[in-house]
Amino acid sequence: MALNNKTKEKVALEVIKVLVTRFESFPENTSKNRNAPFHEAFLKAFADRIEDTVSDTAFLISLSSWLQGLNTTLGQTFFENVAHILCNGEKREYTSKKRGNLSITQTQRDNITKIIADLSTSTTKPHLQAEEQAIFLPNESEEEIKALDFSADVFFEDSDSITAIELKSVKPNSGEMRGEKQKILEGKAALFKQYPNKKVRFYIGFPFDPTVNPEEEDNTAYNKTRFLSSIINMNKFFAEEETLIAEELWDFLSGEKNTMKTLLDIINIIATPDFYTKYQVLTDDTKRNTQEHLNILNEWYLVSESHITRLYNELRNVDPTMSQPYERIYNQSSFDSNGKYNWKRFNLLEPILR
């Protein structure tokens, strides 16, 4: 099965938000470049290597800064939001300021400390089943202590299981893996105490595999052994079974095959050189209901806006006076200044138009 149209629409709306916000900050010319004298000075050493492809060093510096902003947007917002869409999950934080701290026993804490120490010294290798046996201890009369604060970028609960995923950039900082492992062990132990009758799974996930050579492999593919080996201390602390990478991650979240390819297809359809021109058609009141407007809605998977547009036009064609009470709502902006779709408008219109 493939992703349904409503899911594709939600993903498409996330794509539109990213593109709108990044268009506003794209470096159009060198007159607005930020001062970066140290960067410019160092880049002179590479002038012979970049002169054939980059004619303006100042623009290169600004573009690099813009790309870093795109990386941040993808890593902190887009991947997480799309993950929630695919699995109907949410971000979940267990801290004193959020949902309150969960608890574990002193025995669980001691076992976690030993696991981390043994992995740090390579006394043992990561072994998911053995680690879970040491921390998934039955609730007994032992005094409870506060678990460390933890969060999961993706969290969802089924009738028989709890699933949490920590999404990471594809190049985590050196030394980060030890802390991530401890956090996940504490989180799993605390969730097991909170949900004693459910299977608890806590993964670390990576949105794509940068070690793939797109000239030789499909860009949705992954080589887990190669990828994990490329991250400092990853193999030292994590077993392959507790990691999800590239299409493995996206298929796991959606429960469907070829999900990563579908996501990339949606992005490629919307993120074209004429994106902003088409987006302006969608936000131009004078273009609403034109064939051009409707074509873009269909092309970009915007089934909800297409739906209420069709219903409104049908109502107006039957009797123009019948549509008048709803004109003000219908004529509200469909997107805000940040590219966010106006769901309030849709939710008001859809029930009374259908």
Helices and strands as residue ranges (DSSP letters): H 5-25, G 30-32, H 37-43, G 44-46, H 47-50, H 57-73, I 74-78, H 79-87, E 90-94, E 103-105, H 106-120, H 128-135, E 144-146, E 150-157, E 161-167, H 176-194, E 199-206, H 224-229, H 234-237, G 240-242, E 243-245, H 247-254, H 259-270, H 275-283, G 285-287, H 291-299, H 303-318, H 320-323, G 324-326, H 327-330, H 343-353
